[in-house]
Amino acid sequence: MINTPCAGLIVPPAAGQVPRDAAMLYGDRIKFIARGLGIDAVSPTGFKPVMGSIVDKAVELRDSGAQVISLMGTSISFYQGPEFTESLRAAMQEATGVPCTTMSHAIVAALRQLGIQRVAVATSYIDELNARLVDYLSTAGFTVTAIRGLSITGVRQVGEVTTQTLVDLSESVYREDTSAQGVFISCGGLLTLDAIRQLEDRLGLPATASSPAGFWDVARLGGWDASSAGFGRLFAR
């Protein structure tokens, strides 16, 4: 009998539900389990009260069978800068004894995989987080050609943003400077799989986003097949 591989996800919403992208991308090939942090808002003040619980959530996931673990929140993992992001990942890994990553590690890996060095960025964020994202990506060696956000701080409201809104925002950010080699949509709570397909078709360029990159990254970390037909260039076999 072949055991289904199991990945653990630390997610910002309190309910601790596995994001719907999991089943769409991997069906029953990979089992995903999740624990929620319960952030009050997508902002530095909303993140602060839960930061101390991240490592404990990782240990809970390990104890529940997770073979690899990801902190599936982009801004919560980049807003204190790349050194903090790496120290948090290392602390999770040391506490659990299993491979760990974050969504911020994932987006860097995904952009590099797609060959995107100059990137147009669309987000759900307030300006403060957009500025910190530019700093994070710049430190990792990327050039942000333009960035624009929706200024949403409500966790529930992020999940209500439509595909059309994301496509229109992303395309408009790209049109500000068409030297961009691809598009990135940032915020793990946004539903982006359909937007990625539309953007790649319309612009003829690679596109990725936080949640898809996060799933691709954690699947690779586990040594599993991260491909998934029909979901854009990142998931091509």
Secondary structure, DSSP 8 states (H G I E B T S, - for coil): -----EEEEEESSTT----THHHHHHTTSSEEEEEE---SSSSHHHHGGGGGGHHHHHHHHHHTT-SEEEE--SHHHHTT-HHHHHHHHHHHHHHHSS-EEEHHHHHHHHHHHTT-SEEEEEES--HHHHHHHHHHHHHTT-EEEEEEE-----HHHHTT--HHHHHHHHHHHHHH-TT-SEEEEE-TTS--HHHHHHHHHHHSS-EEEHHHHHHHHHHHHTTS----TTS-GGG--
